[in-house]
Structures are given as C-alpha cells and as structure tokens.
Amino acid sequence: MEPAYFIYLAHADLIICDDVEVPNTSNTSRKREMLRERLRELDFILSPGGAMIYIGTPHTTETIYKVQDSEN
C-alpha cells in the first residue's frame, strides 16, 4: 500500500521568529540577504492582519532585526 500524503493549507495569525540571526547566518552581507529572502517566504502563510515577531540577539551592526523606515 502506498503511503498517503496530505498537504494542509493553513495560515498563521502570529509567527514568532526566534534567533533566526546567528553568526553563521549573518556574518556577511550576502548571508544576511539570503536570510531575509528565506524569511520573506513566511508572508505566504501569514494571515491578513497577522503579526510577525522577531526575537533574538543582533550579531552585527547590519542586523536583520533593525526596523527599516517605510517609504510610505
């Protein structure tokens, strides 16, 4: 008998990103950009009006935890 595979289409009202920036993911500008790209994929599961919280220790002055000014 073949195994059954299920895909659940779920959305999250709250996503907590804990310690996503660590030395081996943030020690170069390219690694920080790659990390930002991967984290942007969370937007696809975040419910409209949902919140994403980042918790962690910055490991560089160019930390991904900095709040960027909006152009709007």
Secondary structure as UniProt FT lines:
FT   STRAND          12..18
FT   HELIX           23..26
FT   HELIX           29..40
FT   HELIX           41..44
FT   STRAND          46..55
FT   TURN            61..62
FT   TURN            64..65
//
